[in-house]
Amino acid sequence: MILSNLETVPGHTIQKQLDVVYGSTVRSKHVGRDFMAGLKNIVGGELKGYTELLEESRQEAMNRMIQKAQGLGANAIVGIRFSTSNIAQGASELFVYGTAVIAHPLVNKIPDPFTQG
């Protein structure tokens, strides 16, 4: 799956626009992470527990969006955007969306001289 935050895929032409696809996940804070974050607030520095939580959330939401695009027969998603929102005290949604498309390369790949036929 080709992913692009642009409205196009460089080196490709969009043959067909299929539909808007999205993926989301809702995550809550973890008591252990909150405790460590409280300590970090005193001394400063990166909140690695939350960095990891956000990375996991982004990946899960992206995977869900990609599955929806594959279900439509897409080979690319363009215009990808992320959004977050608070759902409840201590819980947030990470939402990703884009447009599923069928994209074809503008130039065919150069033939491999080491393969026959």
Stockholm file with secondary structure:
# STOCKHOLM 1.0

chainA/1-117         MILSNLETVPGHTIQKQLDVVYGSTVRSKHVGRDFMAGLKNIVGGELKGYTELLEESRQEAMNRMIQKAQGLGANAIVGIRFSTSNIAQGASELFVYGTAVIAHPLVNKIPDPFTQG
#=GR chainA/1-117 SS CEECSSSSCTTEEEEEEEEEEEEEEEEECCHHHHHHHHHHHHHCCCCHHHHHHHHHHHHHHHHHHHHHHHHTTCSEEEEEEEEEEEEETTEEEEEEEEEEEEEEESSCCCCCTTSCC
#=GC SS_cons         CEECSSSSCTTEEEEEEEEEEEEEEEEECCHHHHHHHHHHHHHCCCCHHHHHHHHHHHHHHHHHHHHHHHHTTCSEEEEEEEEEEEEETTEEEEEEEEEEEEEEESSCCCCCTTSCC
//
